[in-house]
Amino acid sequence: ILILAIALFIVIARSTKNILEAKHRTQLYDEISSEYQAYKTKSNEQQRKLARELQDERNIVEELKGRI
């Protein structure tokens, strides 16, 4: 019975360690995921800004071509 109790303790200790490791990895994933979402949002805003500026310049060029 003592051997079974020791084996049970070892199994429980390993399971607890694995559960804690899984929680830690999940937390890291959540942090990285939120950072990536923030990066995507910032990148999309920057692309929209550049697209608007490009369109403004195209409009200026077309306007100048129309004057000639």
C-alpha positions as CSV (number, residue, x, y, z in Angstrom):
1,I,0.0,0.0,0.0
2,L,2.9,2.3,0.8
3,I,4.3,1.9,-2.8
4,L,0.9,2.7,-4.3
5,A,0.6,5.8,-2.1
6,I,4.0,7.0,-3.2
7,A,3.1,6.3,-6.9
8,L,-0.1,8.2,-6.5
9,F,1.7,11.1,-4.9
10,I,4.2,11.1,-7.8
11,V,1.4,11.1,-10.4
12,I,-0.5,13.9,-8.6
13,A,2.7,16.0,-8.3
14,R,3.5,15.6,-12.0
15,S,-0.1,16.4,-13.0
16,T,-0.1,19.5,-10.9
17,K,3.2,20.6,-12.5
18,N,1.8,20.0,-16.0
19,I,-1.4,21.9,-15.1
20,L,0.6,24.9,-13.9
21,E,2.8,24.8,-17.0
22,A,-0.3,24.7,-19.2
23,K,-1.7,27.8,-17.4
24,H,1.6,29.6,-17.8
25,R,1.7,28.8,-21.5
26,T,-1.9,29.9,-22.0
27,Q,-1.2,33.2,-20.3
28,L,1.8,33.8,-22.5
29,Y,-0.3,32.9,-25.6
30,D,-3.0,35.4,-24.5
31,E,-0.4,38.2,-24.0
32,I,1.2,37.5,-27.4
33,S,-2.2,37.3,-29.0
34,S,-3.3,40.7,-27.6
35,E,0.0,42.3,-28.7
36,Y,-0.5,40.9,-32.2
37,Q,-4.1,42.3,-32.4
38,A,-2.8,45.7,-31.3
39,Y,-0.1,45.5,-34.0
40,K,-2.6,44.5,-36.6
41,T,-4.9,47.4,-35.7
42,K,-2.0,49.9,-35.8
43,S,-0.8,48.5,-39.1
44,N,-4.3,48.8,-40.6
45,E,-4.7,52.4,-39.5
46,Q,-1.3,53.2,-41.0
47,Q,-2.2,51.6,-44.3
48,R,-5.4,53.5,-44.4
49,K,-3.6,56.7,-43.7
50,L,-1.0,56.0,-46.5
51,A,-3.8,55.0,-48.9
52,R,-5.6,58.3,-48.2
53,E,-2.4,60.3,-48.8
54,L,-1.7,58.4,-52.0
55,Q,-5.3,59.1,-53.2
56,D,-4.8,62.8,-52.4
57,E,-1.7,63.0,-54.4
58,R,-3.4,61.1,-57.3
59,N,-6.2,63.7,-57.2
60,I,-3.7,66.5,-57.3
61,V,-2.0,65.0,-60.3
62,E,-5.3,64.5,-62.1
63,E,-6.3,68.1,-61.3
64,L,-3.0,69.4,-62.7
65,K,-3.4,67.3,-65.8
66,G,-6.9,68.6,-66.3
67,R,-5.6,72.2,-66.3
68,I,-3.3,71.6,-69.2
